[in-house]
Each structure stands twice: as C-alpha cells, then as structure tokens.
C-alpha cells in the first residue's frame, strides 16, 4: 500500500486533515460530489466497500477505479479543479 503510505506522509495532506472546515468544504464541493459519483459507477456501486478494502491493504479495486477516473477527460478535469482548490 505504498501510495497510501506516501499520502499519509505528505505535508499538504496532513494540513488538510488538520483543518476540519477546509476538509468539509472540499467534501461538499460539486467537483468532489461528481468525482464520488464517477468512482461509484467505476466500482460498480461499491465505492464504500472498495475504500474499506483499501484501508485493510487490498487497494486493487480502488486504485483501478482511480486510474480509470484519471484516464477519463472529465475525471481528469475534476481532479485538476480539486487540486487547484487545495493550493
């Protein structure tokens, strides 16, 4: 699970996790809602299960869904919009 370990050690991610208001705003943003919807479709409606599996070390389904999302032009655009909001 090296991708998730790197995220835990990322200073920007740590700042975000320490700012509940900003985290809430990001979660409620239209871009985030659209991304969750797209990820849910990609995982066959099992996004929560894929996330739970990933937290237990089985990252395959979630990483596959994220890769598919990033390959989709709309998904890539939404991800970039979220990144821009985090700056």
N, CA, C and O atoms as a CHARMM CRD file, in Angstrom:
* protein
*
  348
    1    1 UNK  N      0.82500  -1.18600   0.00000 PROA 1      0.00000
    2    1 UNK  CA     0.00000   0.00000   0.00000 PROA 1      0.00000
    3    1 UNK  C      0.87500   1.25700   0.00000 PROA 1      0.00000
    4    1 UNK  O      0.60300   2.19300   0.75300 PROA 1      0.00000
    5    2 UNK  N      1.91500   1.29300  -0.82700 PROA 2      0.00000
    6    2 UNK  CA     2.84000   2.42700  -0.81000 PROA 2      0.00000
    7    2 UNK  C      2.20400   3.74900  -1.19800 PROA 2      0.00000
    8    2 UNK  O      2.62000   4.79000  -0.69000 PROA 2      0.00000
    9    3 UNK  N      1.21100   3.75000  -2.08000 PROA 3      0.00000
   10    3 UNK  CA     0.59400   5.00300  -2.49000 PROA 3      0.00000
   11    3 UNK  C     -0.09800   5.68200  -1.30900 PROA 3      0.00000
   12    3 UNK  O     -0.01200   6.90100  -1.15900 PROA 3      0.00000
   13    4 UNK  N     -0.77300   4.91300  -0.48400 PROA 4      0.00000
   14    4 UNK  CA    -1.47000   5.47200   0.66000 PROA 4      0.00000
   15    4 UNK  C     -0.49200   5.87500   1.76200 PROA 4      0.00000
   16    4 UNK  O     -0.72200   6.86300   2.45900 PROA 4      0.00000
   17    5 UNK  N      0.59100   5.12500   1.92500 PROA 5      0.00000
   18    5 UNK  CA     1.60400   5.48600   2.91500 PROA 5      0.00000
   19    5 UNK  C      2.23600   6.82700   2.55400 PROA 5      0.00000
   20    5 UNK  O      2.48100   7.65700   3.43000 PROA 5      0.00000
   21    6 UNK  N      2.49900   7.03900   1.27200 PROA 6      0.00000
   22    6 UNK  CA     3.07400   8.31400   0.82500 PROA 6      0.00000
   23    6 UNK  C      2.10500   9.44800   1.10700 PROA 6      0.00000
   24    6 UNK  O      2.52400  10.53300   1.50900 PROA 6      0.00000
   25    7 UNK  N      0.82200   9.21300   0.90400 PROA 7      0.00000
   26    7 UNK  CA    -0.18000  10.23800   1.15500 PROA 7      0.00000
   27    7 UNK  C     -0.20500  10.62000   2.63400 PROA 7      0.00000
   28    7 UNK  O     -0.32600  11.79800   2.96800 PROA 7      0.00000
   29    8 UNK  N     -0.09200   9.64300   3.50700 PROA 8      0.00000
   30    8 UNK  CA    -0.10200   9.92300   4.94000 PROA 8      0.00000
   31    8 UNK  C      1.07600  10.79600   5.34800 PROA 8      0.00000
   32    8 UNK  O      0.97500  11.55200   6.31400 PROA 8      0.00000
   33    9 UNK  N      2.18100  10.70700   4.63600 PROA 9      0.00000
   34    9 UNK  CA     3.37400  11.46700   4.97600 PROA 9      0.00000
   35    9 UNK  C      3.47700  12.78400   4.21400 PROA 9      0.00000
   36    9 UNK  O      4.43900  13.52800   4.40000 PROA 9      0.00000
   37   10 UNK  N      2.51500  13.07700   3.37500 PROA 10     0.00000
   38   10 UNK  CA     2.53000  14.29800   2.57900 PROA 10     0.00000
   39   10 UNK  C      2.13000  15.48900   3.45600 PROA 10     0.00000
   40   10 UNK  O      1.08100  15.44700   4.09800 PROA 10     0.00000
   41   11 UNK  N      2.95000  16.55300   3.49600 PROA 11     0.00000
   42   11 UNK  CA     2.62700  17.70900   4.35100 PROA 11     0.00000
   43   11 UNK  C      1.30400  18.38000   3.98100 PROA 11     0.00000
   44   11 UNK  O      0.56800  18.82700   4.86100 PROA 11     0.00000
   45   12 UNK  N      1.00000  18.45100   2.68800 PROA 12     0.00000
   46   12 UNK  CA    -0.25500  19.08300   2.26400 PROA 12     0.00000
   47   12 UNK  C     -1.45300  18.26100   2.74400 PROA 12     0.00000
   48   12 UNK  O     -2.45400  18.82200   3.18900 PROA 12     0.00000
   49   13 UNK  N     -1.35200  16.94600   2.65300 PROA 13     0.00000
   50   13 UNK  CA    -2.43100  16.08500   3.13300 PROA 13     0.00000
   51   13 UNK  C     -2.58300  16.21200   4.64600 PROA 13     0.00000
   52   13 UNK  O     -3.70000  16.23200   5.16400 PROA 13     0.00000
   53   14 UNK  N     -1.46200  16.29700   5.34800 PROA 14     0.00000
   54   14 UNK  CA    -1.51600  16.44300   6.80800 PROA 14     0.00000
   55   14 UNK  C     -2.18900  17.75800   7.19300 PROA 14     0.00000
   56   14 UNK  O     -2.98500  17.79200   8.13100 PROA 14     0.00000
   57   15 UNK  N     -1.87600  18.84900   6.47400 PROA 15     0.00000
   58   15 UNK  CA    -2.52100  20.13400   6.76700 PROA 15     0.00000
   59   15 UNK  C     -4.02800  20.04200   6.52100 PROA 15     0.00000
   60   15 UNK  O     -4.82400  20.55400   7.30800 PROA 15     0.00000
   61   16 UNK  N     -4.40700  19.39200   5.43400 PROA 16     0.00000
   62   16 UNK  CA    -5.82700  19.25800   5.11900 PROA 16     0.00000
   63   16 UNK  C     -6.54100  18.44600   6.19500 PROA 16     0.00000
   64   16 UNK  O     -7.63300  18.81400   6.62700 PROA 16     0.00000
   65   17 UNK  N     -5.93500  17.35100   6.62700 PROA 17     0.00000
   66   17 UNK  CA    -6.56000  16.51900   7.65400 PROA 17     0.00000
   67   17 UNK  C     -6.66000  17.25900   8.98200 PROA 17     0.00000
   68   17 UNK  O     -7.51600  16.93100   9.80500 PROA 17     0.00000
   69   18 UNK  N     -5.79900  18.25400   9.20800 PROA 18     0.00000
   70   18 UNK  CA    -5.83700  19.02500  10.43600 PROA 18     0.00000
   71   18 UNK  C     -6.76000  20.22900  10.37200 PROA 18     0.00000
   72   18 UNK  O     -6.84600  20.99000  11.33600 PROA 18     0.00000
   73   19 UNK  N     -7.44800  20.41400   9.26500 PROA 19     0.00000
   74   19 UNK  CA    -8.33900  21.56800   9.08100 PROA 19     0.00000
   75   19 UNK  C     -9.74500  21.05800   8.73800 PROA 19     0.00000
   76   19 UNK  O    -10.09800  20.95500   7.56300 PROA 19     0.00000
   77   20 UNK  N    -10.55000  20.73800   9.77000 PROA 20     0.00000
   78   20 UNK  CA   -11.86500  20.14600   9.53100 PROA 20     0.00000
   79   20 UNK  C    -12.78100  21.00000   8.65300 PROA 20     0.00000
   80   20 UNK  O    -13.55600  20.46300   7.86100 PROA 20     0.00000
   81   21 UNK  N    -12.69800  22.32300   8.79000 PROA 21     0.00000
   82   21 UNK  CA   -13.56500  23.18500   7.97900 PROA 21     0.00000
   83   21 UNK  C    -13.20500  23.08700   6.49300 PROA 21     0.00000
   84   21 UNK  O    -14.08000  22.97100   5.63400 PROA 21     0.00000
   85   22 UNK  N    -11.92500  23.13300   6.21600 PROA 22     0.00000
   86   22 UNK  CA   -11.49200  23.03100   4.80700 PROA 22     0.00000
   87   22 UNK  C    -11.80400  21.64600   4.25100 PROA 22     0.00000
   88   22 UNK  O    -12.20400  21.51500   3.09400 PROA 22     0.00000
   89   23 UNK  N    -11.62300  20.63100   5.05700 PROA 23     0.00000
   90   23 UNK  CA   -11.92700  19.26200   4.63500 PROA 23     0.00000
   91   23 UNK  C    -13.42100  19.11900   4.33100 PROA 23     0.00000
   92   23 UNK  O    -13.80000  18.47300   3.35400 PROA 23     0.00000
   93   24 UNK  N    -14.26300  19.72300   5.16900 PROA 24     0.00000
   94   24 UNK  CA   -15.70600  19.68500   4.95300 PROA 24     0.00000
   95   24 UNK  C    -16.07200  20.41600   3.64800 PROA 24     0.00000
   96   24 UNK  O    -16.89500  19.93500   2.86800 PROA 24     0.00000
   97   25 UNK  N    -15.45200  21.57700   3.42700 PROA 25     0.00000
   98   25 UNK  CA   -15.71100  22.32700   2.19600 PROA 25     0.00000
   99   25 UNK  C    -15.31200  21.51900   0.96400 PROA 25     0.00000
  100   25 UNK  O    -16.02800  21.49800  -0.03700 PROA 25     0.00000
  101   26 UNK  N    -14.17100  20.86200   1.05100 PROA 26     0.00000
  102   26 UNK  CA   -13.71800  20.04100  -0.07300 PROA 26     0.00000
  103   26 UNK  C    -14.67900  18.87900  -0.31100 PROA 26     0.00000
  104   26 UNK  O    -15.01300  18.56300  -1.45300 PROA 26     0.00000
  105   27 UNK  N    -15.11300  18.25500   0.76100 PROA 27     0.00000
  106   27 UNK  CA   -16.03500  17.10800   0.63200 PROA 27     0.00000
  107   27 UNK  C    -17.36500  17.52900   0.01800 PROA 27     0.00000
  108   27 UNK  O    -17.97300  16.76000  -0.72800 PROA 27     0.00000
  109   28 UNK  N    -17.82500  18.74600   0.32400 PROA 28     0.00000
  110   28 UNK  CA   -19.12300  19.20600  -0.16500 PROA 28     0.00000
  111   28 UNK  C    -19.04900  19.90300  -1.51800 PROA 28     0.00000
  112   28 UNK  O    -20.08200  20.24700  -2.09200 PROA 28     0.00000
  113   29 UNK  N    -17.85000  20.11300  -2.03000 PROA 29     0.00000
  114   29 UNK  CA   -17.69200  20.80500  -3.31100 PROA 29     0.00000
  115   29 UNK  C    -18.34300  19.99600  -4.44100 PROA 29     0.00000
  116   29 UNK  O    -18.29000  18.76600  -4.43200 PROA 29     0.00000
  117   30 UNK  N    -18.94800  20.67800  -5.40300 PROA 30     0.00000
  118   30 UNK  CA   -19.58100  19.97000  -6.52800 PROA 30     0.00000
  119   30 UNK  C    -18.61000  19.04600  -7.26000 PROA 30     0.00000
  120   30 UNK  O    -19.00100  17.96800  -7.70800 PROA 30     0.00000
  121   31 UNK  N    -17.34500  19.46000  -7.38500 PROA 31     0.00000
  122   31 UNK  CA   -16.36200  18.62400  -8.06900 PROA 31     0.00000
  123   31 UNK  C    -16.15700  17.30700  -7.32500 PROA 31     0.00000
  124   31 UNK  O    -16.05400  16.24200  -7.93300 PROA 31     0.00000
  125   32 UNK  N    -16.10000  17.40100  -6.01200 PROA 32     0.00000
  126   32 UNK  CA   -15.90300  16.20800  -5.19400 PROA 32     0.00000
  127   32 UNK  C    -17.10200  15.27400  -5.31600 PROA 32     0.00000
  128   32 UNK  O    -16.94200  14.06100  -5.45400 PROA 32     0.00000
  129   33 UNK  N    -18.29500  15.84100  -5.26400 PROA 33     0.00000
  130   33 UNK  CA   -19.50000  15.01800  -5.38400 PROA 33     0.00000
  131   33 UNK  C    -19.53900  14.30000  -6.73600 PROA 33     0.00000
  132   33 UNK  O    -19.91200  13.13000  -6.81400 PROA 33     0.00000
  133   34 UNK  N    -19.15400  15.00400  -7.78700 PROA 34     0.00000
  134   34 UNK  CA   -19.12900  14.41200  -9.12800 PROA 34     0.00000
  135   34 UNK  C    -18.07800  13.29900  -9.18700 PROA 34     0.00000
  136   34 UNK  O    -18.32100  12.24300  -9.77200 PROA 34     0.00000
  137   35 UNK  N    -16.90800  13.53900  -8.57800 PROA 35     0.00000
  138   35 UNK  CA   -15.86800  12.50300  -8.55700 PROA 35     0.00000
  139   35 UNK  C    -16.33800  11.25900  -7.80600 PROA 35     0.00000
  140   35 UNK  O    -16.11500  10.13600  -8.25900 PROA 35     0.00000
  141   36 UNK  N    -16.98800  11.45900  -6.65500 PROA 36     0.00000
  142   36 UNK  CA   -17.51100  10.31400  -5.91100 PROA 36     0.00000
  143   36 UNK  C    -18.52000   9.53400  -6.74900 PROA 36     0.00000
  144   36 UNK  O    -18.52900   8.30300  -6.74000 PROA 36     0.00000
  145   37 UNK  N    -19.35800  10.25200  -7.46200 PROA 37     0.00000
  146   37 UNK  CA   -20.34300   9.61000  -8.31500 PROA 37     0.00000
  147   37 UNK  C    -19.66000   8.78900  -9.41300 PROA 37     0.00000
  148   37 UNK  O    -20.04500   7.65100  -9.68100 PROA 37     0.00000
  149   38 UNK  N    -18.65300   9.37700 -10.03700 PROA 38     0.00000
  150   38 UNK  CA   -17.92500   8.66900 -11.09000 PROA 38     0.00000
  151   38 UNK  C    -17.19400   7.45000 -10.52300 PROA 38     0.00000
  152   38 UNK  O    -17.19900   6.38500 -11.14000 PROA 38     0.00000
  153   39 UNK  N    -16.56800   7.59700  -9.35400 PROA 39     0.00000
  154   39 UNK  CA   -15.88200   6.46900  -8.73100 PROA 39     0.00000
  155   39 UNK  C    -16.86800   5.36800  -8.35400 PROA 39     0.00000
  156   39 UNK  O    -16.56900   4.18200  -8.49300 PROA 39     0.00000
  157   40 UNK  N    -18.02600   5.76300  -7.88400 PROA 40     0.00000
  158   40 UNK  CA   -19.04400   4.77600  -7.52500 PROA 40     0.00000
  159   40 UNK  C    -19.46500   3.95500  -8.74600 PROA 40     0.00000
  160   40 UNK  O    -19.61500   2.73500  -8.67200 PROA 40     0.00000
  161   41 UNK  N    -19.65200   4.65000  -9.86600 PROA 41     0.00000
  162   41 UNK  CA   -20.00800   3.92200 -11.10100 PROA 41     0.00000
  163   41 UNK  C    -18.87800   2.98000 -11.51500 PROA 41     0.00000
  164   41 UNK  O    -19.12400   1.84600 -11.92400 PROA 41     0.00000
  165   42 UNK  N    -17.64000   3.46200 -11.40500 PROA 42     0.00000
  166   42 UNK  CA   -16.48900   2.67400 -11.81900 PROA 42     0.00000
  167   42 UNK  C    -16.31200   1.43100 -10.95700 PROA 42     0.00000
  168   42 UNK  O    -15.83400   0.40300 -11.43600 PROA 42     0.00000
  169   43 UNK  N    -16.69300   1.52100  -9.70000 PROA 43     0.00000
  170   43 UNK  CA   -16.57200   0.36700  -8.80100 PROA 43     0.00000
  171   43 UNK  C    -17.85100  -0.46500  -8.78300 PROA 43     0.00000
  172   43 UNK  O    -18.01100  -1.33200  -7.92500 PROA 43     0.00000
  173   44 UNK  N    -18.74100  -0.21500  -9.70100 PROA 44     0.00000
  174   44 UNK  CA   -19.98500  -0.97500  -9.75000 PROA 44     0.00000
  175   44 UNK  C    -20.90600  -0.67600  -8.58900 PROA 44     0.00000
  176   44 UNK  O    -21.67900  -1.53500  -8.16500 PROA 44     0.00000
  177   45 UNK  N    -20.82800   0.54500  -8.07000 PROA 45     0.00000
  178   45 UNK  CA   -21.67100   0.93900  -6.94200 PROA 45     0.00000
  179   45 UNK  C    -21.11700   0.52100  -5.59400 PROA 45     0.00000
  180   45 UNK  O    -21.79100   0.66000  -4.57400 PROA 45     0.00000
  181   46 UNK  N    -19.90700   0.01500  -5.58400 PROA 46     0.00000
  182   46 UNK  CA   -19.31000  -0.48800  -4.34700 PROA 46     0.00000
  183   46 UNK  C    -18.14000   0.36400  -3.87200 PROA 46     0.00000
  184   46 UNK  O    -17.13300  -0.17200  -3.41000 PROA 46     0.00000
  185   47 UNK  N    -18.26200   1.68200  -3.98000 PROA 47     0.00000
  186   47 UNK  CA   -17.16600   2.56800  -3.59200 PROA 47     0.00000
  187   47 UNK  C    -16.82400   2.41800  -2.11600 PROA 47     0.00000
  188   47 UNK  O    -15.64600   2.35500  -1.76300 PROA 47     0.00000
  189   48 UNK  N    -17.81800   2.36200  -1.25800 PROA 48     0.00000
  190   48 UNK  CA   -17.54900   2.22800   0.17400 PROA 48     0.00000
  191   48 UNK  C    -16.80200   0.92900   0.47800 PROA 48     0.00000
  192   48 UNK  O    -15.88200   0.91000   1.29600 PROA 48     0.00000
  193   49 UNK  N    -17.20000  -0.14300  -0.17900 PROA 49     0.00000
  194   49 UNK  CA   -16.52000  -1.42400   0.04000 PROA 49     0.00000
  195   49 UNK  C    -15.09100  -1.35900  -0.48300 PROA 49     0.00000
  196   49 UNK  O    -14.17300  -1.87500   0.15400 PROA 49     0.00000
  197   50 UNK  N    -14.89800  -0.72800  -1.63900 PROA 50     0.00000
  198   50 UNK  CA   -13.54800  -0.59100  -2.20000 PROA 50     0.00000
  199   50 UNK  C    -12.66700   0.22900  -1.26500 PROA 50     0.00000
  200   50 UNK  O    -11.49300  -0.09200  -1.07900 PROA 50     0.00000
  201   51 UNK  N    -13.22600   1.28800  -0.67600 PROA 51     0.00000
  202   51 UNK  CA   -12.46400   2.11400   0.26400 PROA 51     0.00000
  203   51 UNK  C    -12.13800   1.32700   1.53400 PROA 51     0.00000
  204   51 UNK  O    -11.03100   1.42700   2.06500 PROA 51     0.00000
  205   52 UNK  N    -13.09100   0.55700   2.00900 PROA 52     0.00000
  206   52 UNK  CA   -12.85500  -0.26000   3.20500 PROA 52     0.00000
  207   52 UNK  C    -11.78300  -1.31500   2.91500 PROA 52     0.00000
  208   52 UNK  O    -10.89700  -1.54700   3.73800 PROA 52     0.00000
  209   53 UNK  N    -11.86700  -1.94600   1.75100 PROA 53     0.00000
  210   53 UNK  CA   -10.85000  -2.92800   1.37300 PROA 53     0.00000
  211   53 UNK  C     -9.47100  -2.27800   1.30800 PROA 53     0.00000
  212   53 UNK  O     -8.48200  -2.85700   1.75700 PROA 53     0.00000
  213   54 UNK  N     -9.41300  -1.06600   0.74600 PROA 54     0.00000
  214   54 UNK  CA    -8.14000  -0.35500   0.63000 PROA 54     0.00000
  215   54 UNK  C     -7.55900  -0.05100   2.00900 PROA 54     0.00000
  216   54 UNK  O     -6.34500  -0.11800   2.20000 PROA 54     0.00000
  217   55 UNK  N     -8.42200   0.28300   2.96900 PROA 55     0.00000
  218   55 UNK  CA    -7.92600   0.58600   4.31400 PROA 55     0.00000
  219   55 UNK  C     -7.35400  -0.65300   4.98800 PROA 55     0.00000
  220   55 UNK  O     -6.59900  -0.54900   5.95400 PROA 55     0.00000
  221   56 UNK  N     -7.71800  -1.82700   4.47700 PROA 56     0.00000
  222   56 UNK  CA    -7.21100  -3.07900   5.03500 PROA 56     0.00000
  223   56 UNK  C     -6.08400  -3.66300   4.18300 PROA 56     0.00000
  224   56 UNK  O     -5.66500  -4.80200   4.38700 PROA 56     0.00000
  225   57 UNK  N     -5.59700  -2.85900   3.21500 PROA 57     0.00000
  226   57 UNK  CA    -4.45200  -3.29100   2.42000 PROA 57     0.00000
  227   57 UNK  C     -4.77400  -3.82100   1.04200 PROA 57     0.00000
  228   57 UNK  O     -3.86300  -4.04700   0.24600 PROA 57     0.00000
  229   58 UNK  N     -6.04300  -4.02600   0.73500 PROA 58     0.00000
  230   58 UNK  CA    -6.43600  -4.52500  -0.58300 PROA 58     0.00000
  231   58 UNK  C     -6.84300  -3.33000  -1.45200 PROA 58     0.00000
  232   58 UNK  O     -8.02300  -2.99500  -1.54700 PROA 58     0.00000
  233   59 UNK  N     -5.86800  -2.70400  -2.07400 PROA 59     0.00000
  234   59 UNK  CA    -6.09100  -1.45800  -2.80300 PROA 59     0.00000
  235   59 UNK  C     -6.48400  -1.65000  -4.26800 PROA 59     0.00000
  236   59 UNK  O     -6.78700  -0.67500  -4.95400 PROA 59     0.00000
  237   60 UNK  N     -6.48200  -2.86700  -4.74500 PROA 60     0.00000
  238   60 UNK  CA    -6.66900  -3.13200  -6.17000 PROA 60     0.00000
  239   60 UNK  C     -7.88900  -2.47800  -6.79400 PROA 60     0.00000
  240   60 UNK  O     -7.75400  -1.76600  -7.78900 PROA 60     0.00000
  241   61 UNK  N     -9.06700  -2.69400  -6.24500 PROA 61     0.00000
  242   61 UNK  CA   -10.28200  -2.17100  -6.85400 PROA 61     0.00000
  243   61 UNK  C    -10.32200  -0.64700  -6.82300 PROA 61     0.00000
  244   61 UNK  O    -10.70100  -0.01500  -7.80900 PROA 61     0.00000
  245   62 UNK  N     -9.93600  -0.05900  -5.70400 PROA 62     0.00000
  246   62 UNK  CA    -9.96900   1.39100  -5.58900 PROA 62     0.00000
  247   62 UNK  C     -8.94000   2.03700  -6.51600 PROA 62     0.00000
  248   62 UNK  O     -9.24400   3.02400  -7.18500 PROA 62     0.00000
  249   63 UNK  N     -7.72700   1.48600  -6.56100 PROA 63     0.00000
  250   63 UNK  CA    -6.70900   2.04500  -7.44500 PROA 63     0.00000
  251   63 UNK  C     -7.10700   1.90700  -8.90400 PROA 63     0.00000
  252   63 UNK  O     -6.85500   2.80800  -9.70300 PROA 63     0.00000
  253   64 UNK  N     -7.71800   0.80200  -9.25600 PROA 64     0.00000
  254   64 UNK  CA    -8.20100   0.61500 -10.62200 PROA 64     0.00000
  255   64 UNK  C     -9.25100   1.66800 -10.97200 PROA 64     0.00000
  256   64 UNK  O     -9.22600   2.24300 -12.06000 PROA 64     0.00000
  257   65 UNK  N    -10.16800   1.91500 -10.04600 PROA 65     0.00000
  258   65 UNK  CA   -11.21400   2.92100 -10.27200 PROA 65     0.00000
  259   65 UNK  C    -10.60600   4.31200 -10.41500 PROA 65     0.00000
  260   65 UNK  O    -11.04400   5.09800 -11.25600 PROA 65     0.00000
  261   66 UNK  N     -9.60600   4.61600  -9.60300 PROA 66     0.00000
  262   66 UNK  CA    -8.95600   5.93400  -9.67100 PROA 66     0.00000
  263   66 UNK  C     -8.20700   6.07800 -10.99200 PROA 66     0.00000
  264   66 UNK  O     -8.24700   7.13700 -11.61700 PROA 66     0.00000
  265   67 UNK  N     -7.53100   5.02900 -11.41300 PROA 67     0.00000
  266   67 UNK  CA    -6.82100   5.08000 -12.70800 PROA 67     0.00000
  267   67 UNK  C     -7.80400   5.31700 -13.85300 PROA 67     0.00000
  268   67 UNK  O     -7.53200   6.11000 -14.75500 PROA 67     0.00000
  269   68 UNK  N     -8.93200   4.63700 -13.81500 PROA 68     0.00000
  270   68 UNK  CA    -9.94700   4.82800 -14.85800 PROA 68     0.00000
  271   68 UNK  C    -10.46800   6.25900 -14.83200 PROA 68     0.00000
  272   68 UNK  O    -10.68300   6.87000 -15.87900 PROA 68     0.00000
  273   69 UNK  N    -10.66700   6.78000 -13.64500 PROA 69     0.00000
  274   69 UNK  CA   -11.15100   8.14600 -13.50000 PROA 69     0.00000
  275   69 UNK  C    -10.13900   9.14000 -14.07600 PROA 69     0.00000
  276   69 UNK  O    -10.51700  10.08800 -14.76400 PROA 69     0.00000
  277   70 UNK  N     -8.87400   8.92100 -13.79800 PROA 70     0.00000
  278   70 UNK  CA    -7.83900   9.81800 -14.28900 PROA 70     0.00000
  279   70 UNK  C     -7.67200   9.73200 -15.80700 PROA 70     0.00000
  280   70 UNK  O     -7.23500  10.69200 -16.44100 PROA 70     0.00000
  281   71 UNK  N     -8.01800   8.59200 -16.38200 PROA 71     0.00000
  282   71 UNK  CA    -7.91700   8.42800 -17.83100 PROA 71     0.00000
  283   71 UNK  C     -9.10400   9.07000 -18.55200 PROA 71     0.00000
  284   71 UNK  O     -9.03700   9.33800 -19.75100 PROA 71     0.00000
  285   72 UNK  N    -10.17500   9.31000 -17.82300 PROA 72     0.00000
  286   72 UNK  CA   -11.36600   9.94500 -18.39100 PROA 72     0.00000
  287   72 UNK  C    -11.14200  11.45700 -18.42200 PROA 72     0.00000
  288   72 UNK  O    -10.79800  12.03500 -17.39100 PROA 72     0.00000
  289   73 UNK  N    -11.32800  12.11900 -19.57200 PROA 73     0.00000
  290   73 UNK  CA   -11.08300  13.56800 -19.64700 PROA 73     0.00000
  291   73 UNK  C    -11.87200  14.36400 -18.60400 PROA 73     0.00000
  292   73 UNK  O    -11.34200  15.29900 -18.00400 PROA 73     0.00000
  293   74 UNK  N    -13.12700  13.99600 -18.39200 PROA 74     0.00000
  294   74 UNK  CA   -13.93800  14.70700 -17.39400 PROA 74     0.00000
  295   74 UNK  C    -13.39100  14.47200 -15.98700 PROA 74     0.00000
  296   74 UNK  O    -13.31000  15.40200 -15.18500 PROA 74     0.00000
  297   75 UNK  N    -13.01800  13.23300 -15.69200 PROA 75     0.00000
  298   75 UNK  CA   -12.45600  12.92000 -14.39100 PROA 75     0.00000
  299   75 UNK  C    -11.14700  13.64800 -14.15300 PROA 75     0.00000
  300   75 UNK  O    -10.92300  14.18700 -13.06900 PROA 75     0.00000
  301   76 UNK  N    -10.28300  13.66900 -15.15600 PROA 76     0.00000
  302   76 UNK  CA    -9.00700  14.37200 -15.02900 PROA 76     0.00000
  303   76 UNK  C     -9.22600  15.86500 -14.78500 PROA 76     0.00000
  304   76 UNK  O     -8.50700  16.48500 -14.00100 PROA 76     0.00000
  305   77 UNK  N    -10.22100  16.43400 -15.46100 PROA 77     0.00000
  306   77 UNK  CA   -10.52900  17.85400 -15.28000 PROA 77     0.00000
  307   77 UNK  C    -11.01800  18.11900 -13.84900 PROA 77     0.00000
  308   77 UNK  O    -10.60600  19.09500 -13.22200 PROA 77     0.00000
  309   78 UNK  N    -11.88500  17.25700 -13.34200 PROA 78     0.00000
  310   78 UNK  CA   -12.38700  17.41800 -11.98000 PROA 78     0.00000
  311   78 UNK  C    -11.26900  17.28600 -10.94800 PROA 78     0.00000
  312   78 UNK  O    -11.22700  18.03100  -9.96900 PROA 78     0.00000
  313   79 UNK  N    -10.37600  16.34200 -11.17300 PROA 79     0.00000
  314   79 UNK  CA    -9.24800  16.16700 -10.25700 PROA 79     0.00000
  315   79 UNK  C     -8.38300  17.41900 -10.25500 PROA 79     0.00000
  316   79 UNK  O     -7.94100  17.86700  -9.19700 PROA 79     0.00000
  317   80 UNK  N     -8.13700  17.99000 -11.43800 PROA 80     0.00000
  318   80 UNK  CA    -7.33300  19.20400 -11.50700 PROA 80     0.00000
  319   80 UNK  C     -8.02600  20.35900 -10.78300 PROA 80     0.00000
  320   80 UNK  O     -7.37000  21.15000 -10.10500 PROA 80     0.00000
  321   81 UNK  N     -9.33900  20.45600 -10.92400 PROA 81     0.00000
  322   81 UNK  CA   -10.07600  21.51900 -10.23300 PROA 81     0.00000
  323   81 UNK  C     -9.93100  21.36700  -8.71900 PROA 81     0.00000
  324   81 UNK  O     -9.76800  22.35500  -8.00400 PROA 81     0.00000
  325   82 UNK  N     -9.99000  20.12800  -8.23600 PROA 82     0.00000
  326   82 UNK  CA    -9.82200  19.90200  -6.79500 PROA 82     0.00000
  327   82 UNK  C     -8.41600  20.26900  -6.35700 PROA 82     0.00000
  328   82 UNK  O     -8.23400  20.89300  -5.31100 PROA 82     0.00000
  329   83 UNK  N     -7.41500  19.88800  -7.14800 PROA 83     0.00000
  330   83 UNK  CA    -6.03600  20.23700  -6.81300 PROA 83     0.00000
  331   83 UNK  C     -5.87800  21.74500  -6.72300 PROA 83     0.00000
  332   83 UNK  O     -5.22100  22.26000  -5.81800 PROA 83     0.00000
  333   84 UNK  N     -6.48000  22.43900  -7.66000 PROA 84     0.00000
  334   84 UNK  CA    -6.39300  23.91500  -7.66900 PROA 84     0.00000
  335   84 UNK  C     -7.00300  24.50300  -6.40400 PROA 84     0.00000
  336   84 UNK  O     -6.48100  25.47800  -5.86400 PROA 84     0.00000
  337   85 UNK  N     -8.09100  23.92900  -5.92700 PROA 85     0.00000
  338   85 UNK  CA    -8.73700  24.41400  -4.70500 PROA 85     0.00000
  339   85 UNK  C     -7.87300  24.18900  -3.47400 PROA 85     0.00000
  340   85 UNK  O     -7.99000  24.91600  -2.48800 PROA 85     0.00000
  341   86 UNK  N     -7.01000  23.19000  -3.52900 PROA 86     0.00000
  342   86 UNK  CA    -6.18000  22.85200  -2.36800 PROA 86     0.00000
  343   86 UNK  C     -4.94100  23.73300  -2.27200 PROA 86     0.00000
  344   86 UNK  O     -4.25500  23.71400  -1.25000 PROA 86     0.00000
  345   87 UNK  N     -4.64500  24.48500  -3.28900 PROA 87     0.00000
  346   87 UNK  CA    -3.43000  25.33200  -3.26900 PROA 87     0.00000
  347   87 UNK  C     -3.61800  26.52000  -2.38400 PROA 87     0.00000
  348   87 UNK  O     -2.70900  27.33800  -2.24600 PROA 87     0.00000
